[in-house]
Amino acid sequence: MVPWIAFGALNAATLVLYAYDKAASRRSWRRVPERTLHLLALAGGSPAAFVGQQLFRHKTAKPRFQAVFWIIVITQLAALGLWYSRR
């Protein structure tokens, strides 16, 4: 049960940071570093990162950001598939 709560909290935090960074990009607020957004996705927040990108139209037009994001997602899916196939 605890891993699902941690997964949910991580994804909630990721979505909040995407919303904040989008708001900050429109104002002169301090921005969330792209590295932080990628680290959150890598840690397991990739579902919320994808939703945040689509919902807030944020970071969708940055090819380098998108390339790194999709490498993270593909790597996670491959690892999940490998783990599942060995069960």
N, C-alpha and C positions, 0 to 999 in steps of 0.2 A: 504494500500500500504506500509506503513512504517514497519509493522511487517515482510513483505516478504523481505524488504531490510535488516533489522536487521538479519533475518534468513540467508540470503545469505552471509552477511558479517561475521557472526559467523562461518559459514561453510567454507568460504574462509580462515579465520584465522586458523581454525582447520587444514585444509589441509596443509597450509604453515608450521604450527608448526610440523606436522608429517614429512614433507619433511626435515625441519631443523634438527629435532631430529635424523632422519636416517643418515643425513650427519654428525652430531655431533658424532654419535655412531661409525663412521668409522675413525674419527679424534679425536684429544684430545681437542675438544671444550666442552663448558659447555652444559650439557644435559638439556632437558625439563623434569621436574619431572613427573612421571607417574600419580601422583595425579592431576596435571594440565591437562594432556590429558583426564583423566576421567571427570574432572569438565567441560571441554569444551563439551564433549559428553553429559553429563548430562544437560547442559544448552541448548542443541538443536543441537549440532554439530555432533551427532552420524552418520548421513549420510556421512559426509566428513571424519569422523574418520574411518568408514568402508572402504571407498574408499582409504584413505591414507594407511591403513594397507595392502590392497591388492596391490595397485599400487607400494608402496615402499617396500613391503615385510617386514613390520616393526611391531614388537610386536606380530607377528602371532605364534611364538613358545614359548610364555610365558603363561603357563596355568592360572596362577593367574590373570594376566592382562586380558586375554580373558574372564575369568569367570566374572570378575567385569564388563567388557565392555558389555557382553551379558545380564547380569542382568539389566544394565541400559537400553539397547535396549528393552528388554521384558517389563520392567516397563513403558517405554515411549509408547510402542505400546498398552499396556493394558489401560493406561490413555487416550490415543487417542481414542481407541475403546469405552471406557466408556463415554467420552465426546461426541463422535459422536452419540452414541445410545440414549443419553438424549436430543438431539436437536429436 
